[in-house]
Amino acid sequence: MTATGADREAAGPTTRGYWWWERRRSVALDVGLALVSALECALEGVTFAGDTGLPVPLGVLFGLLAGSVLVLRRRWPIAVVLVSIATTPAEMGFLMAIVGLYTLAASDVPRRITVVLTGMTLVGTFIVSYVRLRQSVSGDTEFGPGDWYVPGVSLFMSLGLTAPSVLFGLYIGARRRLMESLRERADSLERELSLLADRAEERAEWARTEERTRIAREMHDVVAHRVSLMVVHAAALQAVAPKDPAKAVRNAALVGDMGRQALTELREMLGVLRSGDALAVPRAGRVPLASVGRVAAAAAAAAAVEDGPRLCEVEALVAQSREAGMTVELSVEGELRPYAPEVEQTAYRVVQEALTNVHKHAAGAKTWVRLAHRGAEVAMQVENGPSDGAAADAGLPSGGNGLVGMRERVLGLGGVFVSGPTDAGGFRVSAVLPDGEAA
């Protein structure tokens, strides 16, 4: 098994301190094979010198040099195989030929080069074996084999010296490349899993932020209107108590009713949140945090929409503002029809928050609430005139989130929201919501 490029870069230069070798055992193995090959070629060089009439020391030196080439097998496998082919007529370098063919087949050398060099080695070995065997058979008068004997045995010997090493080298090379591809794939999968984990955490944080924003918007819409009316009635109660005890009693009863309504709506909202958390917890196993956040948000939002107010309650909402002393006119165009729950709840909240803003910022101002039921949409507008300077200011605090919450609700359903001051010195809030199918 070989190390991948990433592993080599991570390991640093300390693993490449032996020329082209990566490990010490590779150095020891190649040097050992080269020594054995040099000794073999040196012994065979004695026979070669005797057959060719060369001095024995020269034959031994030639064998030592030829056999030592095997030390270069990892760096230049083609050169090692070429040297083994060149020394085939001298009948030396059998170990060099076997190891060189194995290294060549296992390396990344193009297959056509491997095939050509293997064929050359096979042909050279076959020719030398054929010549030597023919000489031996012709010199033995007592042994008379058939015509098939010499070529058959020569072919068998040449195949035995070349085929096993090449096939084993091809197998090792393929296995090595497979392991490297699997390691690279595992590294890429690990990187992808890390990215997916980061994205899941980002989605979970986004889901938590969205849920916090939604809860804050719901709390603002539920609490601000009821509490604003309670403060207005409490101020009126304080003003009329010495003069008209009966009216003070009625105002006190209204404050109590509104407080109970506010508590009821808060309890409903807390119940929705608890049920959403319960739905977010799986029955078995663990799920990604992002999935939990999305399930909780979806469950809580769905429950809140189902239990939320409807457009038919706008008239009662306007009546509450009238009881608090506001002059409000309600006009409805078109026939009232059912819409999707989220559309009706958003329309109700827009009117509610607009009336709350009038209580806060324009005490005593005359207000007009208009609803229009059109073909594929519902439109609403809340407009107030300038504040009446004679009216007492209830001193209601403002967090500046009312218009932002209304805009988020309307735009979330694909509607249009516009708000701003009027030429008469008042303020206007307008919104258009598509019906359920358009949304």
C-alpha positions, 0 to 999 in steps of 0.5 A: 500500500502506498501513501496518497499525495495528501499523506505525503505532503502532510508527512513533510520532507522527512519521508523522502530523505533517501533519493527516490525511496520513501521508506528505509525498508524500501532502500534495504530491499532494493539494495539487497536485491541488487547485491544478490543480482550482482552476485548472480551475474558475476558468477554467470559472467565467469561462464560467459567469459569462458564461452566468449574467450574474454578474461574472467575478471572482465566477465565478472566485472561486466556481471557485477555492473549489469546486476547492480542496475536492479537497484534502480528498479523503482526509479527507472523500471524500463532501464532495468528491463532493457538491461535484462533483455540486453544480457539475455544472450549472455545467459545472465540476469535472471533475477533482474529480469523477473524483478524488473518485469514485476516492477514494470507491470506494477508501475504507472508505465503505459501498458503498451510499453509494458507489453512491448518490453514483455514481448521482447523479454519473452522472445529473447528468452525463447531464442536463447533457450531454443539455441541452448536446448538444440545444442544439448539435444544434438550433442546427445546421440542416445536421446532422440526426442521429437521435433516438438520437444525443443520448441515446446520446452523453450516456450515453456521455459520462456513463459515460466520466466516472464508470465508469472512476474508480469501477472503478479505485477499487474495484480499488485499495481491494480490493487495499489491503485484501487487502495489509493482511489478508495483512500482518496474517496474516503478523504473526499467523503470525510470532507463532504461530511464535514461540510454537511455538518457545517451546513447542518449547524448553519441551518439549525442556527437559522431555524433557531433564529427564525423561531425566535423571531416568530415567537417575538413577533407573536408575543408582540402582537398578542401582548402589545394590543391587549396591554395598550388597551388596558393602559388606555382604560386604566388612564380613563378609569383614573380620570373618571373615577371621581366624577362617574363611579358607574363608568369607572366600574365599567372601565375596570370590568373592561380592564379585567376582561382584557387582562384575562384575554391577554393571559388566555392568548399567552397560555395558548401560545405557550401551549403551542410552543410546548407541543411544537417541542414535543413534536420536534423530539423523535421517538427513537434515535438521533436526528440532525439539529437542523431537522429538529429546528425545522420540525419544531418551527413548522409544528409551532407555526402550524398550531399557531395558525390553526388557533389564531384569530380570523378576519371575522373578528376584526369587528370585535377588535374595532369595538374594543378600540371604540370602548377605549375612547377611539373614534373608529370607522369600519368599512368592508367592501366585497363579500366576506369569504374564508381564506387560508388560516395564515392569510386571515391571521396575518390580516387580523394582526396587521389591523390589530397592530395598526390600531395599537400604534394609533393608541400609542402615538396618536391619542384621540385621532380619528381612525378609518379601518377599510377591508376589501375582498377582491377576486384573488386577494384581500386588502386592508388599510388603517389610516388615522388623522392627526392626534388630538392635542386635548386627548390625554396621552397614556404614555405607552412605550414603543419598541419600534418593532410593530411596523417591522413585524407587520412587514415580515408577516405580509411579505412572508405570504407574498403580499405587498405592505406600504406604510407612511405619513399622510398629507393631513398629518396622520399615518397610513398602513396598507397591506394586500394579501393573496388568497391561500392558493396564490400565497 
